[in-house]
Amino acid sequence: MGEFKSGFVSVLGRPNVGKSSLINALIGEKAGIVSRRPQTTRRRSRAILTGDDFQAVFLDTPGVHKIKNKLDEFMLDEIEKSMSGIDLILLVCDVSEKFGPGDEFIYSRIESRDIPAVLILNKIDLLHEKELAERIENYEKNADMPIITCSARRGTGKENIMDFLRENLPEGPQYYPDGMYVDKIERELVEEFIREQIFELTWDEIPYGTAVRVEEFEEKEDIIYIRANIFVEQKSHKGMIIGEEGSMLRKIGKRARQEIEKMMQDKVYLDLWVKEKKDWRKKEKWMKNLGYEL
């Protein structure tokens, strides 16, 4: 058996191309929140894939988009940080869309660095064979890098990505123990599971203007008690998150609790509260208080 390989892998791409879905498919566990909406991921998060002879530590990043507020500024800074001190880059694109300005912007950042990189064309299940061939040709003309096609949703193409990792990761130690697939603390994961359901169940600008913070986390004898605040930017959004007679908040809480119980392997009492912090995304002090420090 050869030397053990390990390293840090930055996963880049425009919003909603399936970066978190791809990482979840590769490691076989839920390491990041997934939504049909763009810009679901806000912080860099680490997910760990451990094989017999290698370990890849993925840095899942927010999607690249125009800066409109302090939160967007924080997210772009997270992307820049993710390309520092890494060993490999996966540029994920949605093959159902042509190579565009957003892809070009990220590609230009990658091209200027001497780091092995591969272009992952995700969502191949959305195209017919002829259309897929044309789209691959479009990407080949615009990006001078190896291409791997996959469908994170169906799990196809995973082995080709694994082979790329094995071939290109440097020799190194096993950074994390077997069985560990994410390096976030439990509170952060709980916050993400709640935010995921807000993205799934609410609409328009509401999910983008929300933040979640766990205020209390207590492991009791027969249940885990978690109290969390959902912060919104406008008073009207507070009513929409709560819903008629609390119906929406109950739905968010029920679905988030089910995900938390899967992770914790224990019964959970999730106590959710909704509070207004007007225009928090534009104010650095509140950004810092909510865990988004520039």
C-alpha positions, 0 to 999 in steps of 0.5 A: 500500500502506498503513502497516505494522501491528504489535503484541503480542497476548495469547492468554488462556483456560482450560487446554486450550482450544487456545491453543497449537494456535491460534497454531501454526495461524496461523503455520504452524510449531510455536511452542508445545507441544501436548498433550491435557492441560491446563496444558501451557504454563507460561511466557509464550512469544512467537510471531511471525506476519508478513504482507505488511503486518503483524506480530503478536507472540503471547504464549501464556499458561498456562491460568487455574486454581486456585493449588495451589503455587509453580508455579501462582503463577508461571503466574498471574503470567505471565498477569497480565504478559501483559496489560501493554503489549499491543495486542490480546487473543484470548480463546480458549474451547472451544465444546464447553463452555458459558461457565463461571466460568473464562471469566467470571474472564478476561473480567472482567479483559479487560473492565476494560481499554481494549484491543481484544479478540475472543472466539475459539470454538475446536473448532467441529469437535466440534459439529453445526450446531444445537448450535454455534448454541446454544453461540454464543448462550450465549457472546453472552449472557455476553461482550460482544465480537466472536466468531470461530469456528474449528477450530485442528485443521482450520485453519478460521477462520484468515482471519477472525482474520487480518482482525481482526489487520489491522484492529485492530493499530496502525501500527508497525515490524516487530519481528522479521525475516522467517522468524522465528516464535519468540523463544525460544533453542534450549535453551528449545525443546529443553526444551519438546519434551522436556516435550511428550513427557512430557505425551503419554506419561505419566499422572496427576500425573507430567507436572505434577510434571516439569521439564526443563533442558538442561545441555549443548548442543554442536554437533559436526562431524557431530551436535548433542549435547544432555544434559538432566535431567528432574526429578521430585518423587517417587522413584516417578515417577523409575521411571515416567519411566524405565520397564522397562529404560529403555523409557519414557525411550527413547520420550520421547527418540526422539520429542523428538529427532525434533522437535528434528531438524526444528527444527535441520535436523541430526542430534541425539544426545539424552542424557536423565537423570532426577533427583529434586527432592522437592516442587520446585513448592513451593520457591521456590529450586528453582523459580528454579533451573529457570527459573520465577522469581516 
